Amino acid sequence: MIKPTVSVNQVKRAVCDCLNKPVTVKLNLGRNKYITFPATVNGVYPSLFTVLPEDKNFLGKTAYSYSELMCGRVKLRIAQRAAAPVEKNL
């Protein structure tokens, strides 16, 4: 048996830190298929967390358990927003 390196409580705290922040969600669908989309973590509950995709027409699942995050089926990364381009008047 492989011993886990992180506990569920550590994962919950990490997701709580992402609450109401833009993130990039990467889902492993199996057979080397992945979906990546920008979203915002909008709910943290005792057994799951929810994300709100930026694309309003997204038809995928938006609630995930902490165990999905621990086993690698779901990955969250805090989004790096590009700074607005600076315009120079010549």
C-alpha positions in Angstrom: 0.0 0.0 0.0 1.3 3.5 -0.9 1.2 5.9 2.0 -0.3 9.3 1.1 2.0 12.3 1.3 -0.8 14.8 1.9 -3.9 14.5 4.1 -7.4 15.4 3.2 -7.3 18.3 5.6 -4.2 19.8 3.8 -6.1 19.5 0.5 -9.1 21.2 2.0 -7.0 24.1 3.3 -5.3 24.5 -0.1 -8.7 24.6 -1.9 -10.0 27.1 0.7 -7.1 29.4 -0.1 -8.3 29.3 -3.8 -11.9 30.4 -2.8 -13.2 33.2 -5.1 -9.9 33.2 -7.0 -9.4 32.4 -10.7 -8.0 29.0 -11.3 -7.2 26.7 -14.2 -8.8 23.3 -13.9 -7.3 20.3 -15.6 -9.5 17.1 -15.7 -8.1 13.7 -16.5 -10.8 11.8 -18.5 -8.7 8.7 -18.9 -7.0 7.2 -22.0 -4.7 10.2 -22.3 -7.7 12.6 -22.7 -7.6 15.9 -20.8 -9.8 19.0 -20.5 -8.4 22.3 -19.3 -10.6 25.3 -18.6 -10.5 28.6 -16.7 -12.8 28.8 -13.7 -13.3 30.3 -10.3 -13.6 28.2 -7.1 -17.0 29.4 -5.8 -17.9 26.9 -3.1 -16.0 24.9 -0.4 -18.0 22.2 1.4 -17.1 19.4 3.9 -16.9 16.7 1.2 -16.6 18.6 -2.1 -15.8 21.9 -3.8 -17.4 23.6 -6.7 -16.0 25.7 -9.6 -17.7 28.1 -11.9 -16.3 27.9 -15.4 -15.7 31.2 -17.3 -17.4 29.7 -20.4 -21.1 29.9 -19.7 -21.8 27.1 -22.2 -19.6 24.6 -20.4 -21.5 21.3 -20.0 -19.1 19.4 -17.9 -19.2 18.5 -14.2 -18.4 21.4 -11.9 -18.4 19.8 -8.4 -15.4 17.7 -7.4 -14.5 15.7 -4.2 -11.2 16.2 -2.4 -10.2 12.6 -3.2 -10.4 13.4 -6.9 -7.8 16.1 -6.3 -5.6 13.8 -4.2 -5.5 11.0 -6.7 -4.8 13.3 -9.7 -8.1 13.1 -11.6 -8.5 16.9 -11.0 -5.7 19.4 -10.9 -6.1 23.1 -9.8 -3.6 25.8 -10.5 -4.1 29.4 -9.6 -4.5 31.3 -12.9 -1.9 33.8 -13.9 -3.8 36.7 -15.4 -2.0 38.6 -18.1 -1.5 42.2 -17.2 -3.4 44.7 -19.4 -1.2 45.9 -22.3 0.2 49.4 -21.8 -0.5 51.7 -24.7 2.0 54.4 -25.5 1.0 57.6 -27.2 3.6 58.6 -29.8 
